[in-house]
Amino acid sequence: MKKFSIITEHSETPNPEWLSIEYQIVDLVAKDRDFMVLMNADNEQDYMQTCFNQATDQTEGSYCLEVRIPTDNGFRHYQAFTDDAFKVIDEFSRFYKSKPLDTSWYRDITAEFNG
């Protein structure tokens, strides 16, 4: 199993248990945090992140979810929006357990990083 770290604007937690990750996601709303990243401790190009967007002009969904997946030629970076906190938790669970992600509902935004 991969080793992970949780990164927020206030802290970094190495080797988190799943319940700690789930708590951090829920905590985004409860404590008005900006973001949460679950990063593979051995590969900084392998991570999932989310933020809770409270902007009044946000129309795509309250949660912005992004995932960067390493490839042989670098990485692919995907982004999705949802209002469903359970969907965010489910996606993080799949990432944490190294299960394949269904990227069909994500937008591929890799080009934004290949500037």
Secondary structure, 3 states (H helix, E strand, C coil): CCCEEEEECCCEEECCCHHHHHHHHHHHHHCCCCCEEEEECCCCCCEEEEEECCCCCCCCCCEEEEEEEEECCEEEEEEEEECCHHHHHHHHHHHHCCCCCCHHHCEECHHHHCC
